[in-house]
Amino acid sequence: MDELTKVYQSYTKNEALIISRALSRLVRGTQDVETSLRELAALIKGCSFYISADTGPLHFAAALKKPLIAMYGPTKADRTGPYGSKNSTVLLSPAKCAGCLKKKCDNWHCMHDITPDMVYKIYQEKVAEG
């Protein structure tokens, strides 16, 4: 990413370590933000690109027609979206158990199998497309 790119990361306390590790490999100078849902929607509205797992804010970005990458592990994109955005790229976990729909798991390797490099490659392709 170039020097002008600003990256904001928003996550739950349980996700902090995973997010920090992933972004530290890709981006320098990320900014953590703690927001209300309304503030988060406004932040997403102002962004030029959005990357997320299957979460509520992902659907804000899709509704706002933002170019985005949606990462899916235990959930299924055909059931939960993102809908309404032609700028969406769905990245499915290569794990055999992907799409199991479990709400609890001992290791979540389906999400760990989506590497930062996989996401960044798609990001670079989408940015190059314009």
C-alpha positions in Angstrom: 0.0 0.0 0.0 1.2 3.5 -0.7 2.1 6.1 1.8 -1.2 7.9 1.3 -3.3 4.9 2.2 -4.9 5.1 5.6 -6.0 1.8 7.2 -8.5 1.8 10.0 -9.1 -1.4 11.9 -12.2 -2.0 13.9 -12.8 -5.2 15.8 -14.0 -6.8 19.0 -11.6 -7.3 21.9 -11.5 -11.0 21.1 -10.3 -10.3 17.6 -7.6 -7.8 18.5 -4.6 -10.1 18.4 -5.5 -11.8 15.2 -6.2 -8.5 13.4 -3.0 -6.8 14.7 -0.9 -9.7 13.5 -2.5 -9.8 10.1 -2.2 -6.0 9.5 1.3 -5.7 10.9 2.5 -7.9 8.0 0.8 -5.8 5.4 0.5 -2.2 6.5 2.5 0.3 8.6 0.7 2.9 10.6 -2.8 1.4 11.0 -5.1 3.2 13.2 -7.4 1.5 15.7 -10.8 3.0 16.1 -13.5 2.4 18.7 -16.8 3.5 17.3 -20.5 3.2 17.7 -22.4 1.5 14.9 -23.5 4.8 13.5 -19.9 6.2 13.6 -18.7 2.9 12.0 -21.2 3.3 9.2 -20.0 6.8 8.6 -16.4 5.7 8.5 -17.3 3.0 6.0 -19.1 5.5 3.9 -16.0 7.5 3.6 -13.7 4.6 2.8 -12.5 3.8 -0.7 -12.1 0.0 -0.1 -13.3 -2.4 2.6 -12.0 -5.7 3.8 -13.9 -7.8 6.3 -15.0 -11.2 7.5 -18.7 -12.0 7.4 -19.9 -9.4 9.9 -22.5 -6.7 10.2 -20.2 -3.9 9.0 -19.5 -5.9 5.8 -23.1 -5.5 4.9 -22.9 -1.7 5.5 -20.1 -1.6 3.0 -22.0 -3.7 0.5 -25.1 -1.6 0.9 -22.9 1.5 0.2 -21.5 -0.2 -2.9 -17.9 0.0 -1.7 -15.3 -2.2 -3.4 -14.7 -4.9 -0.9 -13.2 -8.3 -0.1 -15.4 -10.5 2.1 -13.7 -13.4 3.9 -15.8 -16.5 4.6 -14.8 -19.4 6.9 -17.6 -21.0 8.9 -20.4 -19.0 7.1 -21.7 -19.3 3.6 -21.6 -16.3 1.2 -24.6 -17.7 -0.7 -26.7 -17.5 2.5 -25.4 -14.3 4.1 -24.2 -12.1 1.2 -22.7 -9.6 0.6 -25.7 -8.7 -1.5 -26.3 -5.7 -3.8 -22.7 -4.8 -4.7 -21.0 -5.7 -7.9 -17.8 -4.5 -6.4 -17.7 -7.4 -3.9 -15.1 -10.2 -4.1 -15.8 -13.2 -1.9 -12.8 -15.1 -0.5 -13.8 -18.5 0.7 -11.5 -20.4 3.1 -9.7 -23.3 1.5 -10.3 -25.4 4.7 -12.3 -28.6 4.2 -14.7 -27.6 7.0 -15.4 -24.1 5.5 -19.1 -23.3 5.4 -19.9 -25.6 8.4 -22.1 -22.8 10.0 -20.7 -23.6 13.5 -21.0 -20.7 15.9 -18.3 -22.1 18.2 -15.2 -24.0 17.2 -12.0 -25.2 19.0 -9.6 -23.7 16.5 -11.2 -21.7 13.7 -8.6 -22.9 11.3 -11.0 -22.0 8.5 -10.3 -18.4 9.1 -6.6 -18.9 9.8 -6.3 -20.6 6.4 -7.2 -17.3 4.8 -3.8 -15.7 4.9 -3.0 -11.9 4.7 -1.1 -12.6 1.5 -4.2 -14.1 -0.1 -6.2 -11.0 0.8 -3.5 -8.6 -0.2 -3.2 -10.2 -3.7 -6.9 -9.8 -4.3 -6.7 -6.2 -3.0 -3.9 -5.4 -5.4 -5.8 -6.9 -8.3 -9.0 -4.9 -7.5 -7.1 -1.7 -7.1 -5.3 -2.3 -10.5 -8.7 -2.8 -12.1 -9.8 0.6 -10.9 
